[in-house]
Amino acid sequence: MSESNKQSANLALVIGVLGLIAGIILLFTDSWFIGLFGSIASAGIAYKGYQDMQTNKD
């Protein structure tokens, strides 16, 4: 497992989780439409980062 693959998986996971939190916050403001689709997209990024992290672990 190379160090750059590990860092990119962690980066995707962190960005995805932060985006998901921001999207949930936007759901309760006037930008609920952006919050809904932003949180869906960020959840996908977080899931992909989690998958990459699990792949690199093995």
CORURKA-V667336 format. One record per helix or strand of 2 or more residues. SS is the DSSP state (@ for helix, = for strand). FROM is the first residue (numbers start at 0). TO is the last residue. If there is no record, write none. Layout:
[[SS | FROM | TO] [SS | FROM | TO]]
This chain:
[[@ | 2 | 26] [@ | 31 | 56]]
